């Protein structure tokens, strides 16, 4: 019987709730997360209802040990950090009656949405404004046709990402207000 399993799954920075649900389902099927982020590695375990939570917080980088200890004191097991997110898990049976997870209210969830937006989407926007747009403008004047076409593809991809992520973040912001 296989003791490890790898899956390929992509979640955007705004899809952390879907990723939590995916990880919980995998654990219920007897596969606990060992490491992940696009390529997930799971280890065979007893099927159990385990809640997975992700947190995007700069404190995890600045004061990692104290940050992780705070969650450990509340019963959360630290798994890893990937893409700025810290991954935690806790058996559902150990959750307090009204405990929702690592966030105690919608205001703290909204703060995380803001941290993700500022930490991930703003840098992408800066790259877009400083590299893609200027090259398209100069490429139209007399640059290589192939490079101009490539930058137009990048331009369209960026527009798609901004619209898709913008809608998701707006919905999250409205939900947690």
Backbone bond lengths (Angstrom), bond angles and torsions (degrees), N, CA, C in turn:
res aa  C-N    CA-C-N  psi(-1)  N-CA   C-N-CA  omega(-1)  CA-C   N-CA-C  phi
1 X - - - 1.447 - - 1.535 109.37 -
2 X 1.320 115.59 135.81 1.459 120.85 179.10 1.526 110.70 -63.28
3 X 1.344 115.89 137.88 1.466 119.38 177.97 1.521 112.12 -106.06
4 X 1.320 117.25 -14.14 1.466 120.66 175.03 1.519 109.65 -131.54
5 X 1.311 113.61 156.10 1.461 120.00 -178.21 1.519 107.61 -145.33
6 X 1.315 116.73 139.52 1.464 121.82 175.98 1.530 108.41 -118.87
7 X 1.326 114.60 136.83 1.459 119.57 175.78 1.520 108.46 -129.03
8 X 1.299 114.87 150.76 1.457 121.98 176.66 1.517 107.25 -107.97
9 X 1.332 116.60 117.82 1.455 120.94 -176.81 1.527 107.35 -150.34
10 X 1.323 116.61 134.46 1.467 120.47 -179.58 1.519 110.16 -110.70
11 X 1.327 115.09 128.42 1.457 122.33 173.02 1.526 106.92 -124.87
12 X 1.318 117.03 132.04 1.465 119.55 177.34 1.527 109.24 -75.73
13 X 1.323 116.62 172.87 1.465 120.65 -179.33 1.519 111.91 -63.04
14 X 1.317 117.96 -20.91 1.468 121.48 179.66 1.528 112.32 -93.73
15 X 1.326 117.15 -0.04 1.465 121.24 -175.83 1.530 113.44 -103.91
16 X 1.342 117.03 25.28 1.459 118.04 -175.09 1.524 112.45 -63.07
17 X 1.320 118.84 -30.48 1.469 119.91 178.60 1.528 110.89 -67.59
18 X 1.321 117.15 -39.93 1.463 121.09 176.76 1.527 110.27 -64.67
19 X 1.336 116.25 -37.69 1.460 120.28 178.12 1.531 110.59 -65.17
20 X 1.329 117.38 -41.10 1.466 121.32 176.90 1.526 111.18 -59.73
21 X 1.329 116.42 -43.41 1.468 121.39 179.06 1.526 110.34 -63.58
22 X 1.333 116.95 -43.30 1.463 121.70 179.03 1.531 110.48 -60.16
23 X 1.318 117.07 -46.85 1.468 120.88 -178.64 1.530 111.04 -64.68
24 X 1.322 116.85 -38.69 1.471 120.93 178.37 1.532 110.39 -63.54
25 X 1.339 116.86 -44.20 1.470 120.65 179.13 1.530 111.23 -62.62
26 X 1.327 115.91 -40.60 1.464 119.45 178.62 1.529 110.11 -61.71
27 X 1.323 117.19 -42.28 1.465 120.86 179.71 1.528 110.27 -66.00
28 X 1.315 117.37 -38.52 1.470 120.97 177.23 1.530 111.31 -63.43
29 X 1.341 115.95 -25.38 1.465 121.18 178.43 1.532 112.05 -90.21
30 X 1.344 116.27 1.78 1.462 120.05 177.49 1.516 114.87 94.93
31 X 1.340 116.97 25.64 1.465 121.37 178.59 1.515 109.48 -130.40
32 X 1.338 117.37 108.96 1.461 120.20 179.29 1.524 110.45 -95.37
33 X 1.313 115.18 143.41 1.459 121.43 -177.78 1.521 110.96 -67.31
34 X 1.334 115.42 132.10 1.451 122.40 173.35 1.528 108.43 -105.23
35 X 1.322 115.94 -46.77 1.463 121.62 176.36 1.525 107.61 -156.78
36 X 1.314 115.82 159.57 1.452 116.33 -177.64 1.494 114.33 -169.83
37 X 1.305 113.43 -177.12 1.444 124.06 -175.41 1.510 107.61 119.67
38 X 1.276 118.60 92.81 1.469 127.98 -174.58 1.530 109.96 75.84
39 X 1.339 118.42 -62.44 1.458 120.95 172.62 1.523 106.59 -103.47
40 X 1.331 115.49 113.63 1.464 121.37 -177.48 1.513 109.38 -100.46
41 X 1.326 116.36 134.82 1.452 121.90 175.68 1.521 107.76 -110.77
42 X 1.327 115.18 125.83 1.458 121.96 -179.52 1.514 108.93 -118.98
43 X 1.316 115.18 153.36 1.450 123.20 177.84 1.525 108.13 -118.81
44 X 1.320 116.34 139.13 1.465 121.20 179.52 1.531 109.01 -60.64
45 X 1.335 116.85 137.33 1.466 122.84 178.48 1.518 108.64 -151.66
46 X 1.303 116.21 175.25 1.455 120.59 174.12 1.524 108.02 -69.76
47 X 1.315 118.82 132.45 1.467 119.90 176.54 1.535 109.63 -57.82
48 X 1.322 115.72 131.49 1.462 121.58 -177.19 1.522 108.11 -155.42
49 X 1.314 116.14 150.21 1.466 120.17 175.61 1.518 108.15 -84.01
50 X 1.309 115.81 105.62 1.466 122.55 -178.35 1.519 108.17 -121.77
51 X 1.318 115.64 131.11 1.464 121.76 179.51 1.522 108.19 -87.73
52 X 1.319 116.37 128.54 1.459 122.73 175.04 1.523 107.80 -106.43
53 X 1.326 116.17 138.05 1.463 121.50 178.62 1.523 109.14 -134.31
54 X 1.326 115.60 142.16 1.452 121.84 176.84 1.514 109.02 -116.91
55 X 1.323 115.88 142.02 1.460 121.54 177.65 1.515 108.38 -132.18
56 X 1.318 115.49 132.41 1.469 121.33 176.08 1.515 105.97 -105.85
57 X 1.353 115.94 109.23 1.454 118.81 -174.64 1.519 109.90 -154.44
58 X 1.315 115.70 128.89 1.466 121.04 178.23 1.523 111.45 -64.15
59 X 1.339 118.53 -24.54 1.463 121.63 179.68 1.525 111.09 -58.96
60 X 1.333 116.60 -28.43 1.461 119.86 179.76 1.523 111.19 -64.70
61 X 1.310 117.81 -28.29 1.467 121.41 178.72 1.519 111.73 -87.69
62 X 1.319 115.73 -39.91 1.465 120.21 -175.80 1.521 112.41 -73.35
63 X 1.308 117.25 -45.52 1.455 121.98 -176.83 1.522 108.57 -133.62
64 X 1.321 115.38 60.09 1.453 122.15 -171.01 1.513 115.76 -54.90
65 X 1.334 117.39 -44.78 1.465 119.52 -176.59 1.521 111.71 -65.59
66 X 1.334 117.94 -44.93 1.477 121.38 178.88 1.527 110.35 -66.13
67 X 1.322 116.52 -38.29 1.472 121.83 178.75 1.523 110.38 -61.37
68 X 1.340 116.13 -50.04 1.469 120.35 -179.47 1.534 111.40 -66.41
69 X 1.337 116.94 -35.68 1.465 120.72 -179.82 1.527 110.96 -65.32
70 X 1.343 116.49 -36.24 1.466 120.43 178.37 1.532 109.96 -58.23
71 X 1.326 116.67 -42.93 1.461 120.51 179.21 1.528 111.32 -73.33
72 X 1.322 116.91 -37.49 1.466 120.43 178.02 1.525 110.16 -61.57
73 X 1.325 117.07 -39.04 1.467 120.99 178.36 1.526 111.67 -62.01
74 X 1.324 116.55 -27.23 1.472 121.21 178.50 1.534 111.59 -92.26
75 X 1.341 116.32 5.72 1.463 119.93 176.15 1.515 115.55 93.05
76 X 1.331 117.89 7.80 1.457 120.92 -178.98 1.520 110.21 -92.48
77 X 1.330 115.86 133.13 1.462 121.65 176.73 1.530 108.82 -89.98
78 X 1.328 116.27 126.76 1.465 121.21 176.62 1.520 108.22 -79.74
79 X 1.328 116.44 134.65 1.462 120.50 -179.29 1.523 111.42 -108.04
80 X 1.334 116.00 -53.49 1.459 120.10 -174.47 1.513 110.15 -169.64
81 X 1.336 113.89 175.24 1.452 121.01 168.91 1.525 106.64 -125.48
82 X 1.326 115.13 135.45 1.460 120.30 177.73 1.519 108.56 -150.16
83 X 1.313 116.05 129.22 1.460 121.16 176.14 1.519 113.68 60.68
84 X 1.327 117.13 28.64 1.456 120.87 -179.50 1.520 113.46 89.64
85 X 1.330 117.07 -10.70 1.463 121.46 179.24 1.525 109.96 -95.27
86 X 1.325 115.79 138.11 1.462 122.13 170.85 1.525 106.87 -98.74
87 X 1.328 116.04 135.58 1.460 122.48 -177.00 1.530 109.40 -105.94
88 X 1.340 115.60 131.22 1.456 122.16 179.31 1.528 108.62 -131.92
89 X 1.333 115.33 157.34 1.460 119.94 174.19 1.524 109.52 -145.14
90 X 1.343 113.39 155.77 1.458 120.93 179.73 1.525 107.66 -156.64
91 X 1.334 117.52 133.58 1.470 118.70 177.46 1.529 110.36 -58.71
92 X 1.322 115.70 135.50 1.469 120.59 -179.03 1.525 110.52 -58.27
93 X 1.347 117.80 -32.52 1.464 121.50 -179.56 1.526 112.15 -64.98
94 X 1.344 117.92 -21.95 1.467 121.71 -179.83 1.523 113.11 -92.45
95 X 1.317 116.45 -1.82 1.467 120.05 179.51 1.527 109.01 -73.22
96 X 1.325 115.35 141.38 1.465 120.37 175.54 1.524 108.90 -66.52
97 X 1.319 116.86 164.07 1.467 121.67 -174.90 1.531 112.93 -53.98
98 X 1.311 117.93 -45.96 1.471 120.88 -177.16 1.532 112.27 -109.17
99 X 1.309 117.00 13.60 1.462 120.46 -178.97 1.525 109.48 -72.91
100 X 1.318 115.17 126.25 1.467 120.34 -179.29 1.518 112.13 -95.36
101 X 1.303 117.40 -17.93 1.455 121.16 -176.50 1.505 109.90 143.44
102 X 1.307 116.15 -153.45 1.464 119.36 -176.77 1.526 112.07 -74.12
103 X 1.320 117.31 -16.05 1.458 120.87 176.41 1.518 108.88 -102.64
104 X 1.326 115.90 130.96 1.461 118.90 -175.60 1.527 112.49 -90.17
105 X 1.332 118.05 -14.42 1.464 119.56 -179.23 1.524 110.35 -158.66
106 X 1.330 114.75 171.46 1.466 119.75 -178.73 1.524 112.28 -67.73
107 X 1.336 117.90 -28.78 1.470 120.24 179.09 1.532 110.57 -62.88
108 X 1.337 117.96 -40.17 1.461 119.98 178.67 1.529 111.13 -71.90
109 X 1.338 117.44 -32.07 1.466 120.29 174.93 1.531 109.99 -65.83
110 X 1.324 116.07 -41.76 1.458 120.75 177.92 1.526 110.97 -62.41
111 X 1.322 117.29 -38.33 1.465 120.77 177.00 1.522 110.63 -62.01
112 X 1.326 117.40 -38.97 1.455 119.47 178.48 1.528 110.39 -66.49
113 X 1.326 117.23 -40.77 1.465 120.41 177.27 1.526 109.56 -57.18
114 X 1.320 116.99 -43.13 1.471 121.21 178.99 1.528 110.85 -64.74
115 X 1.348 117.25 -40.80 1.472 120.00 179.17 1.522 110.82 -63.57
116 X 1.334 116.78 -41.10 1.473 120.25 179.33 1.529 109.55 -65.07
117 X 1.322 116.84 -46.10 1.463 120.55 179.93 1.530 110.73 -58.44
118 X 1.323 116.26 -49.35 1.469 120.45 -177.59 1.521 112.40 -70.11
119 X 1.318 117.56 -33.65 1.460 120.72 -176.91 1.511 114.94 -85.34
120 X 1.332 117.73 -22.29 1.463 120.00 -175.92 1.519 113.67 -119.61
121 X 1.317 117.36 -44.96 1.460 119.40 -174.41 1.535 112.55 -80.43
122 X 1.296 117.48 -38.10 1.473 119.60 179.36 1.532 111.14 -61.48
123 X 1.355 120.05 -45.56 1.473 118.61 176.59 1.530 113.41 -59.63
124 X 1.332 117.40 -37.13 1.467 119.98 177.62 1.525 110.00 -64.71
125 X 1.308 116.78 -39.81 1.460 121.42 177.76 1.531 110.81 -63.21
126 X 1.319 117.72 -41.04 1.464 121.68 178.94 1.525 110.40 -62.62
127 X 1.323 117.29 -45.48 1.475 120.61 177.42 1.520 109.96 -59.56
128 X 1.304 115.66 -44.42 1.464 121.19 179.18 1.523 110.94 -57.34
129 X 1.318 116.44 -48.69 1.464 120.74 -176.79 1.525 112.81 -71.02
130 X 1.334 117.65 -34.06 1.465 120.77 -175.80 1.525 114.68 -89.35
131 X 1.327 118.36 -22.34 1.460 119.90 -175.42 1.526 112.75 -118.09
132 X 1.313 117.13 -54.60 1.465 119.63 -171.93 1.526 111.38 -69.79
133 X 1.315 117.86 -53.27 1.474 121.13 -177.54 1.533 112.00 -59.24
134 X 1.362 119.35 -49.40 1.476 117.85 179.77 1.529 113.45 -60.62
135 X 1.347 117.57 -37.43 1.453 117.69 -179.39 1.519 111.61 -68.04
136 X 1.309 116.66 -39.00 1.466 118.92 178.10 1.522 109.35 -61.02
137 X 1.327 115.90 -42.42 1.470 119.45 179.49 1.522 111.04 -62.55
138 X 1.342 118.43 -45.53 1.466 120.25 -179.80 1.520 111.18 -74.05
139 X 1.331 117.39 -31.25 1.464 120.69 178.54 1.512 112.00 -65.02
140 X 1.304 116.63 -32.30 1.460 120.51 178.51 1.522 111.24 -67.91
141 X 1.327 116.15 -25.72 1.462 120.38 -177.69 1.529 111.42 -79.15
142 X 1.286 119.34 -26.53 1.459 118.38 -179.88 1.508 114.15 164.86
143 X 1.307 118.70 21.30 1.459 122.05 179.21 1.512 111.81 -79.38
144 X 1.291 116.00 179.34 1.454 123.25 178.91 1.526 109.99 -63.17
145 X 1.315 115.73 134.84 1.463 121.24 -179.91 1.535 111.21 -62.46
146 X 1.334 117.15 -40.49 1.466 121.71 -179.45 1.529 110.38 -65.13
147 X 1.343 116.94 -47.65 1.469 119.78 179.09 1.520 111.48 -64.91
148 X 1.306 117.03 -38.65 1.464 119.87 177.93 1.520 110.12 -62.62
149 X 1.331 116.93 -42.65 1.463 120.57 177.67 1.528 110.50 -62.51
150 X 1.344 116.29 -42.07 1.465 120.58 178.28 1.532 110.60 -60.62
151 X 1.312 117.28 -44.45 1.456 120.62 179.74 1.531 111.79 -67.69
152 X 1.322 117.79 -31.71 1.463 119.67 174.95 1.532 110.29 -66.17
153 X 1.332 116.19 -38.46 1.463 119.82 175.69 1.526 109.83 -62.92
154 X 1.336 116.81 -45.36 1.469 120.54 176.22 1.524 110.99 -59.90
155 X 1.311 116.44 -42.62 1.461 121.63 179.19 1.531 110.26 -57.92
156 X 1.319 117.13 -47.51 1.460 121.23 -179.63 1.529 111.64 -66.81
157 X 1.340 116.84 -37.22 1.462 119.81 176.56 1.529 110.71 -63.65
158 X 1.318 116.83 -44.82 1.466 121.12 178.70 1.530 110.61 -61.11
159 X 1.313 116.76 -44.53 1.469 119.80 179.43 1.534 109.46 -60.02
160 X 1.333 116.72 -45.40 1.461 120.81 178.26 1.534 110.86 -59.19
161 X 1.335 116.45 -47.51 1.472 120.64 -179.84 1.518 110.61 -60.96
162 X 1.325 117.59 -46.12 1.464 120.21 -179.26 1.521 111.60 -61.84
163 X 1.296 116.66 -43.88 1.477 119.47 -179.81 1.522 110.17 -65.78
164 X 1.322 116.94 -48.76 1.473 120.85 -178.81 1.518 111.70 -62.01
165 X 1.329 116.78 -49.88 1.464 120.40 -179.39 1.530 111.15 -68.46
166 X 1.316 116.38 -38.51 1.464 119.81 178.44 1.517 111.82 -59.62
167 X 1.318 116.63 -43.87 1.473 120.80 178.35 1.525 110.27 -63.89
168 X 1.345 116.89 -44.97 1.466 119.84 179.86 1.526 111.44 -62.41
169 X 1.328 116.62 -46.03 1.461 119.08 -179.94 1.522 111.39 -65.98
170 X 1.321 117.56 -37.35 1.461 120.20 177.69 1.524 110.32 -62.49
171 X 1.341 116.75 -44.12 1.470 120.72 178.50 1.524 111.50 -62.53
172 X 1.333 116.20 -42.56 1.462 119.48 177.78 1.522 110.90 -63.12
173 X 1.326 115.89 -44.49 1.465 120.12 -179.90 1.536 110.62 -60.42
174 X 1.313 116.34 -42.97 1.467 119.79 179.56 1.529 111.51 -67.07
175 X 1.310 116.27 -37.44 1.469 120.35 -179.94 1.518 112.30 -66.42
176 X 1.336 116.89 -36.24 1.462 120.58 -176.65 1.508 114.26 -92.88
177 X 1.312 117.96 0.66 1.473 120.79 178.64 1.485 111.37 -74.74
